[in-house]
Amino acid sequence: MAKAIALLSGGLDSLLAIRVVQQQGVEVEALHFTSVFTNPASVAISLTAAARGARLLGVRLTTVEFTREHLELVKNPKHGHGKNLNPCIDCHMAMLRRAAQYMRDFGADFIITGEVLGQRPMSQHREALNLIAKQAGVEGLVLRPLSAKVLPPTIPEERGWVDREKLLDITGRSRKVQIAEAKLRGVTDYPAPAGGCLLTDEIFCRKLQDLLDHGEFELDDVQMLKHGRHYRPNERVKVVIGRDNADNEAIQALARPGDLLLRTVDVPGPLTLIRGKWGKETLRMATDLTARYSQGRALKKVKVSIQRHGEADDRVIEATPCDLENYKKFLIN
């Protein structure tokens, strides 16, 4: 019996791809990649869907942490970025290289992906698919069951591990054929398509580009981009202001020694972080914005506590809730 390693996102395409190959008697093990650039709104859905899909299909699932490689790819992708900062071609190559390691470790014969020819403009046209497999060192060993009949035969087909005539010929962005095929093959539990990668999100990528421009690209810098409002008053300093309690907790957890943390004293409000070489003007801006975003925005004055992260002492000043237009030019959005 042939054995394959499958890339399983938990979505319709990857689930269907596995099912098509399983129905030919191939044993499958699945990999699910996670990264700091996974949209927070879809992280739990993605992990749950992958685990649920693996149970539905009866395959063993391994979760692969991909963050460190992903960070490096975003900084310097050999094949460039997509519309925003998504290094799709380099990302797919790196995932296939990792999959190839697991293929060897598990004694598998080939790799399965749920890619569909023409579904994504940067990474799923013919030239890109060929390039990705070749440069990942798995040329001929990547089977794309959903589009296999409109792509050149692969080693699994040539060696008879799978029957090419039982594979599919799907192309383009519509999912009507996948939905119909999934129903026929008993794959009925899958999430609706969603924007899972933050590197395709225009607003997130503007904030990420700001990090790149200022040489701030540690993991916690990137994690911080998922939370709060981000202001860049000058080249030396950044201000992050929580939008809600979840943001406040995340900002607190991501604060470093030397950061300033600002909190309103008598009224509920955001946690504000100041990072970098701040001066009096930046501090005034941050305290006034903290007051403005608090529930005391209608008051003339709001007390704001200022504390250096990791230190017990603080000081309290009176801040004036400001007109947001005054600082709009510093907001990264």
N, C-alpha and C positions, 0 to 999 in steps of 0.2 A: 504493500500500500504506500502510495506517495504521501508526503507530508509537506505542509506549507505553513509559512508564517504570514499572518494577515495584519494589516494596519487597520485598526478598528476605532473609529471616532465615536461610534454609537449611533450615527445618523443612518438614513435610509440606504445610501449608496454602499457604504462599507458593510452593512449587514447583508444586503442583497448579494454583494460580491462573494461573501463567504458562503452563503447558502447555495449559490450556483455551483461553486466548486465542491462543497460538501456532497451535493447530490450526485457527484461523479465518484464518490467513494474516497475522496482525499481527506486525510486527517489534518485538522487546522488548529493552530495555536495563535492567539491574538495579542497584539501590542496596542496599548493606548498611550499616546504621548501627551504630557502636560507641560505647561510653560507659564512663566510670569505674564506672557502676553495673551493668555486665554482670558476672554472677557469675563469679569467677575459674575455677571448675570448668567453666564452659561457654564461656569465651572462645575457646579453641583449637578446641573442637568447633564452635562457631558459625561462626567464620571458615572453618574447613576445610569445613564442610557447605555454606556459601554458595558457596565457590569450586568445590567438587565439583558442586553443583547447577547452577551457571552453566555449567560444562563439559558436564554432562549435557544441559542444555537448549539449549546453543549460544548463550548470550547473553553480552554484554560486562558485566562486573561492576565497579562503582565502590564503593570503601569510603569511607564518610562519617563523619568524626570528629564526634561529637555531644556531647562532654562539657561544653563551656562552656555551651551552651544548656540542657543537662540540669540542671546545677548551679543555674542561675537559676530554672528551673521548680520544682525541689524546694523552694527557699527561699520562693517566693511564687507558687503556682499559682492562676491566675484562677478555675479551676473546681474547686479543692479537691483534697485527697488522697483516695486510695482507702482500703482497710482499714488500710494501714500508712502509708508516705510516698510512695506511687506516684501521681504526677500524670498519670494515664493520658490523660485527655482533652486536657490541654495538651500532653502529649508527642506524641500522635498529630497534633495540629494543627501543631506545630513540624516534625515529620518531613514532613508533607505540604507545608508551605511550602518546605522545602528541596527536596523532590521536584519542586515546581512550577518552581523555578529551573532544575533539571536538565532538566525537560521543555522549557522554552523554549530552553535552551542546546543541547540535542540535536535540536531541531526535532521533538519528539514531539507527539502529539495528545491523549493522556490518561494517567492514572495507574492502575496496578493494585495492589491489596493483597490479601492472603490472609485478610482478616477474614471471620468467620462470624457471622451474626446470632445473638445470644444466647449466644455462647461465653464472653464476659467480662462480668461484671455492670455494670461502670462505663462502659466505653467501646464496647461492641458491642451496645447496644440501639438501636432505631430512632431515637429522639430524639438520642442521642449521635452516631451515625453522620452524621446530617443536620447537626448543629451543627458537628462537626469539619470536614467538607468546606466548609461555608459560611464559617466563620470563618478557615479556612486560605486562602480565596480561590480554591477549586477546585470550587465547587458545580457538580454535574453532570458533572464531569470525572474523578471517582473511580469506577472500575468495580471492584466486588467480585464476581468471577466465581463464587465458591463459593455465594453467597447472592443473586445478581442477580435470579433469577426471583421472589423473595419481597420484593424491594425495588423502589422506583419506577424506571422506565426512566431511564437516564443518556444523556448526549449521544452517547457512542460507539454506543449501541444505536439511538438516534433517527436518527442520521446514516448508519446502515448499516455502520459500521466493524466491528461484530460483530453476529452474529445472536443475539438474546435467547433464542431457543428452544434454542440449543446451549449456553447457560450453565446453571448448576446452581441448586438450591433447597435447599441445606443450611442447617439451623438447629440450635442447641443445642450442647452440650459433647461429645457422643459423636463419635468420629472414625471410626466404622465405615464411613460412606459415603465419606469421603475416602480411606480405605485401599483400598476397593474400586475407586473411580474412578482412583486413582493406578495400581493394578495394570493396569487396562484401558488406560491411556494411557502405559504404559511408564515410570512414575516409581516406581522400586523402591528407590532408594538415598537414604535420609533418616534423620536421627537420631531416637531416641525423644524424645517430649516431655519437657522439663526446665524447672526454674525458672531462667530465664535472667536475670531482672532482680532485683537485690538489693533494690530498693525494695519488693518483695513479701515479703521475708524479715523475720520479726518481730524476731529477735535483732539483725540488722544495723541495722534501723530504730530500735531502742532506742538503739544507739550513735550513730546519725546524729542522732537527736533531741537527744541530749546535746550534740553539737557545735553544733547550732542554738541550743540554750538558752544556750550559753556563747560564742556569736559566733565560733566557730572553724570556718570553712567554706572554707578554701583547698583547692585540689586535693589537696595532699599530706596534709592532715588527713583527707580522705575516703579517700584511698588507704590510709592507716594503719589504717583501720577493718577492712580485710580481713585484718589480720595481728595475731596475739597476743591476750593477755588485756588488757582495758582497765579500769583502776581510776581512780576520781575521788575522792580523799581529801578534797578541799575545792574551793571555787569557783575557786581560783587555780592549780591544778596538776592534771596528769594523769600517770598511770604506765601504760606499755605493756610487757608482758612476753612475749617470744617463746615459742611452743609447740614449735618445732622449728627446724632449721637454715634452712629456707626463710623462716620468720618472722624469724629473726635477721638474715638477709641483707637482707630487705626493710626492717626497722626501721633498720638501719644506713644503707641508701640514702636513707631518708626523713628522717633526722635533720637538724636545723637547727643553726646556730651558737647556742650558749647552752644547748642540751639537755645533760643529763647522761646518760652511758652507763655502765651497770653490767655487769660480767662476773665470773663465778666464775674463780678463779685456778688451783686445783689439780684441779678436777673439772669434767667437762662440765656445761654449764648454759645457761640462756637469756641472751639480750641483753635488758637492761631499759633503757627510756628514761624519763627524767623531763623533762617539759616544763611550764614555767610558773614561778611564784614559789614555790619549795619552801623548806621549813624543816627543822629537825632531825627532827621527827616523821615527815615525809614521807620523808626520806632513810632513816631507820631502818626504816620500813615497806617501802620498796622493796628495801633490802638484805636484809632478812629474808625477803621473798617470793622474791627472786632465789635465796637459799640454799635455800628450801623447794622451789622448782621445779627445782633442780639434782639431779644424781645424788649429791650429798652430803647429801640430806635427812635421812639417818639419823645424821649426825654431830652432835656438840654445837656445833661451830663450823665455818664455811666462810669462806674468804678471798674477799672481793669487791673487785674493782678499780673505782674511781670515776674517770671521766675526762670532762672537758667536751669536747663534740664539736668537732673541728677543732684541738684542742690536744694536744701531745705528752705533757705531764706527767700523771701519775695518782697516786692514793694508794690504798692497800689497807687495808681494815679487816676485822675479824672479825665476821661476821654469824651470827645464831642462826636456824636454820630454824624458821619459826613455824607455829602452828596456823592453817590457812587460814580457820577460822571467825572468827578475830579480825578479819579484814579483809573478810569476805564482804559486809558492808553497803556497801562501796565499789566492789564489782565490778559493772560494767555488763554485764548479760546477760539 
